[in-house]
Amino acid sequence: MDEYEYDRTRRREWLAGRARSAGVDRRTLLRMLAAAGVLAGPELAAADRAAAAPAPAGPAPAGPAAPAPAAGPVPGIVKPLPPEWFIPRGTNAEMRWDTLRGTGTGTGTGTGEAGDGTGFHTPVERFFVRNHTSTPLIDPATWRLTLHGSGLRGGGAEFTLADLKRLPGTRIDALIECAGNGRSFYATQQGQAVPGTPWQLGGVGSAAWRGVRLGDLLRRAGLTGAAVDVLPVGLDPEYHAADGTDLGRVRRPLPIAKALDDVLVAYEMNGHPLPADHGAPARLVVPGWVGIASIKWLGSIEVAAEPLYSPWNTDFYRLFGPDHPAGGSAPLTGQVVKSAFELARGAVLPAGRRTRLHGRSWSGAAAVREVEVSWDGGTCWHRARLHDRPRSGGWTRWSLDWAPEAPGPYELRARAVDRRGNTQPRVATFNREGYLFGAVVAHPVTVA
């Protein structure tokens, strides 16, 4: 269940030739890892020798092909993206934080009013979109979820959407966040250029998800004690790497322990059927893991009695740079502590009048314990009032009153501390891909 230990073990097994590469031939994946700096020197030579060796004993279960989207892929994003709600970012759409003022779909487990009707969950129509390619339109009436593989007895199982809805349902609140959320601040705040989608802080969202526990589906499909890994596969179009290599559909293995713990096959989001951009007809929700694990547009799940390895394992979600090991850091696990104001960057506020500042803070490691706000460049900090009972896996809303006396430019700052003592530094440690930006973000406003 621990992502770091799981990925470290899988990588060792794959390099030694004991794990199967799911969907990409071994030599191609070796070449890509070497180009990314993940493999070098003796490790690369040993892996190359393993690639030339005979495959591990035992058949690799092919399973039935994932069903194709009924209506074919639709370029880009389906839902409207009004500029007052979103910042378009290629195949993605970033939520504007000020859109959460006065909106929402629930109150969560609050300990006080957040003010102005702001809800705990992100409204579906304003939830950020992260696509590797484009949103497919899939007919829910003909959609099927196929479970297959050597970790199941018999021929596996197939479920329609109606089948899922007839099973006992579970509701969870869970945060989903892109590993690169906050990436743009490496450049704009620290002067360090990084590639990838230039997210500010809007690559995150919280929702109430309803569906069936993955563990229940696995048991109904005939799970055996030999099962090791579970490989969910999405139905979005094939993804091509920068060098043109076709990596196939997005997929990422999970250890059987995690799959049996808290993973959800979700078909509802905030009380409504999943929209196309958020994984309809059904998706995975993997609490506590980086967003790539929560596969959208779920089409098939392989349950394997042998270790599995995929391009979307965290070898491509590692930290590289001068402050990290030459071969990259340990695989990414949860997110770092972050805080965001529910206020437009560059907003104009009145001088001599009280303004109530609102925001949200969250951590991938533990519940948020405390939030402080500064309006003088971080010299003095003022404790904010928390409006939700802090809990792991979600964010905490907060507010603080400020009455600026003098007009002029200001930079607001917010920082949080979680229950494990993790906090937000002044400067984030650089990494080449711009992941896990967790430093205090300067939020410019003008007082007039």
N, C-alpha and C positions, 0 to 999 in steps of 0.2 A: 504493500500500500504506500510506502514511502517512495516518492518519485525519484529522488536522487539515487537511492540504493538500487531501485529497479533498473533505471537507465544505465547506471554504472555496470551492473551485472550483465545486462543485455549487450552492452558494447563489448565487454570482454569476451562474451560467448560468440558474438558475431565475428570479431576479429580472429578468433581461434577456429572459425568454421563450424561452430556448433549451433548457431542460430540461422534461421532461414531469412533471407532478405525478401520481404513481401512486395513483389511487383516490379522491382528493378534488378537487372542482372548485377551480380556481385562486382564484376570488374568496372562497370559504369559507376557504381556507388563508391568504389574505392577511389576512382579518379576524381570524383566530385569532392570527397572528403579530403583528399590530398590538396586539391586546389583551394579548399576553404581553410587549410592549415590545421585540420583536425588530426590528420595523420602525417607523420614525418619520420624519416630515417628508418631505424630498425623496426619500428612498429608497422610502417608501410610495407617493408620487405616481408615481414612475417605474415601480414594480412594477404599480400599478393601470393605468397606460397600457399596459404590456406585456400585462396580462391581457385588455384589450379588443382587442388586436391579433390578427390571424389566427395560428393555431397554426403552429408550425414545419412545414416541408415534410416529407412522409413519413408513412406510416400509423403509428398507434400500435397495436402488436400487442396484441390483446385476449387471445389464447390461450385454451385451454380453462379452464373454471371449475374452481376448486379443489374436489376431492371433499369432500362433507360428512362429518362424523363418523358412523360407522355407527350408533352407539348414542345419538347426540345428546349435547349437553353435560351434564355433571353439575355441579350447583351446588357451588361451593367446591372443596375438596381431597379427593382420593380416599383417600390413605393415612392410617393412624391417626396422630394427633397427641398422644401421651401427654404430659402436662404436664411430666414430668421430662426430656423431650427437646426440646420446642418451646414457643415463645411465639407463640400465634395473633395475627396482625395483619391482620384483615380477610380479603382474598382470599389472603393470604400467611401463611407460617409461618417464624418465625425459629429457627435452631438455638441451643440453649443450649450455651455453650462447655464447661461442665463435663461434658457428655455424652461428650466425646472422651477423657476419662480411661479407659484400659483398654479402648478399642474401636478398631476399624480394619480395613482390608482390604488393607494392604500396608505394606512398609517403605520404599518409595522407594529413593533412592540415598543411603543413610545413611552417616555417618562414625562413628556411635556409637549406642548404644541409647537410645531415648527414655524407656524405663522403663514398667513396668506394662502392657506390651503395646499401647500406643497406636500406631495405624497412621498412615501418611502420608496416606492418602486418607480422606475423610469417608464413613462407612458410608451406603449408599443410603437406608436407612430413617431416617437422621437428617439427611440433606441438606436444606438450607433450600428453601423453595418460594416462587417469585415468579411470580404470575399477574396479568395485567391484568384478566382476567374470571374464568373458571372452567376447571377441567381437563376437557377432552373425553375421552370413551372412544371409541377408534377401533379397529375390527376390523383386526388386522394382516393377516388373510388377504385382505381386500378393499382394503386401502390401496394407493394408487398415488402415486408422485412424478412429476409432469409437468414436463418442461423444454420451454419454448417461447420464441418471440420472434424478433425481427429479427436478432439476433446469432448465430442458428443457421442452418445450411443445411438445406433440406428441411422436414419437418413437426415437427422436434423429436424428443423421445423420452419414453418412459414406463418407469418401473422399479417392479417389485414389491419387497417386502421380501426375497423369495427371490432376486431378481435381484441386489440389493445384496450379499447374503451370498455369492453365487457369485463376485463380483469380488475382486481382491486387496485384503486388508484392511490397515488401518493402526491402530496403537495410539499414543495420545498421552496424556501427563499434562497437565491444564490446570485452571487455577483459573477459576471463574466467580463474579463478584461484582456485586451490584446497585450502581448508581451512587450510591444513597442510603444505602449501608451506613454506620452510625455517625451517621446524621442526628439521633437523639434527643439527642446530646451537645451540639448547638448550644444546645438549651434547658436541659438539666439541668446542664451544666457551664459554659456561657457566658452563660446568661440571654437567649438570642436565639430567639424563636419562629419556627418554620418549618413549612410544611404538609407533607403526605405521610406515608407509612408511617414510624412512629417507630422505625426499626431501631436496635438497639444495635450490636453488632459481629458478629451472627450471620447477616447477609445475604451469606454467602460460603461456598464449598465447593470442595474439590479432589477430582477423580476421575480414574480411568483410563478414557478413552473409546476405543471401537473402532468403526471404520466404514470408509467409503470416502472418499478425498480428493475434495473437490468438483471440483477440476481434472480428475480422471479422468472424472467423470460428464459434465462439460461437453464434453470432447473426444469422448467416445463419442456425445454428442448432436449433434455436428456443429458445434462452435464455429468461428466465422470470425474473421478478423483485424479485422472491423468492430466486434466486441463492445466495449462501453464499460462497462456496468453490469450487475450481477446482482441481481435482486430476489427474495429468498426470502419466501414467504408462509406464515404459520401457519394451522392449522385450528381455533384456539380461537374462541369466539364474538366477534362484532363488538364493538369497543370504542367507547363513547360518551364524548365530552369533557364537561367540567363544564357547558357550555351546551347539552348534548343533541345536539350534532353527531355523526352516525354516522361514525366514522373508518375503519370496516371492520375487517378482520382485521389483526393485528399483522404488520408487514412493514418491512423496512429495507434499502435498497440497499447493496451492496458494490461497490467498484471491481474491475474484472476482474483487476487485478494481485494484490489480496489474495485473491480467490477462487481464483486459480491457485497461490497460495503455500502456506498452511498450514491452510486451512479444512477441517473434517471434517464429513461427513454421518454422524453417529454413530447406531448402533443398539444399542450395549452400553454399560453404565456399571458399572465395577468388576467386569467379568467376567460380568455378567448382562444379559438384555434390558432395555432402558429401561423404567422404570415409567411409568405414565400421567402422574403429576405432573411428570415430568422430560422429557417430550417424545415418548413412544411414539406410533407405532412408530419414528420417526426425527427427529432434530433437527440443527441446525447447532451446531458448536462453533467459535468464532472466537477463537483465542488472542490475548491482548494487547489486545482491545477490550472496552469496557464491556459488561455482561451483556445489554443489549437487543439486541446484534448476534447473539447465539446463539439464533436463532429456534427455538422448540419446535414440536412437532406439524407438522413440515414437510409441506406439501401440494403446492406448486408453486414453480417457480423461473422467472422471466422473465429471459431473456438479451437485452439490448437493445443496438441499435446507435446509440442516442441516450441522452443523459443522463437519469437518473431522479431524482425527488425525492419524499420521503414525509413524512408527519407524524412518523414515527419517525426521520427524520434528526436530527442533533444540534442543530438549531435549538430543539428542545424539551429538549435536554440541554446547556444553557448556564448560565453563572454570572451572576446579576444581583444588584446591590446597590451600596451606596455606594462600595465599593472596586473596582468593576468598571466597564467602559465603559458608557455610557448604553444602547447597543444590545445589551449582553450581551458576555460574554467570547468567545474563540474556542470552537468546539465542543469538548466533552469528548473526551478520548482515553483514555489509560490511567488506572488508579487511583493514588492516592497511597500513601505508606508507612503501614502500620498494624501494630499489635501487640495481641495479646489473650492473657489468662491462661486456661488450662484450669481454671478455678476459679469457683465460683458467686459472684456479687456478694453480699456480706454473709456469706460463709463464716466459720465459727468455727474458729480454729487454736489449738493448745496452746501455752502459755507454757513457756519453758525447755526446749523440745524442738526438734530440727531438723525443719524441714518443707521438702520439695523442691517448689519452685514450677515449674510447667510452663507453656509457652505456645507461640505460633506468631506469626511476623512475615512480612510479605510486602510487595511493592512492584509497582506496575504498570509501572515504568520499568526495573528491573534486579534482579539477584539481591541478596538481603540479605547484607550483609558483616559486620555486628556488631549485637548486641542487648545493651542494658543495662537493669538493674532497680534501682528505688529503693523503699525503704520508709519514708523520712523526709521525704516531701513534695517530693522532687526535689533535695535538697541534696547528697546523695552518691549516686553511681551505681556499680553493680557489674556487671562483665561476665558475661553468661550463657554457658553452654556450648552450642554449636550441635550439633545431632544429625543434620543433613542437609547434604549437599554443596550449597551455595547455587547456585541456578540460576534463570534468568529464567522467569517464567510460573508459578511455584509458590511455596508458602510454605516456611519453614524452622522446624523444631521446635527448642525450646531449653529449658534448665532451669537452676535456680540454687538452692542451699540457703540457707535462712534460719532462724535460731534466735532468735526474739524472746524477750527476757528479761522485759519488763514487760507485764502485761495492759493491755487498753484498745483503743480504736479506732485503726486504721491505714488508710492509703490506699496501696496498691501502685501502682507505675507502671512501665511498660515502654516503651522507645523503641528503634527500629531505624535503621540507616543502610544504604542500598543501595550498590552498587558505583559508582554515579554521584555519590555524595555526598549524595543526598536523605535527609533525616531528618525526624523528627516534632517540630513546634514545640510550645510550651506552649499556644498559642492558634491555632485554625484561622481563617483569613480567612472572614468571614461571606458567605454568598450566600443569596438569597431562597428557593431551592428546597431548601436543605440538602444539596447534593451534596458529595462528596469530603471528608468530615470526616477529617482526618489528624493532629489534635493528639494529644499524649500523654493517655491516658484514665486518670482516677483510679479505681482499683478498690478499693472499701471492703471491709475484713475486720475481724473482732474477734478479739483474742487473749485467751484466758481460761485 
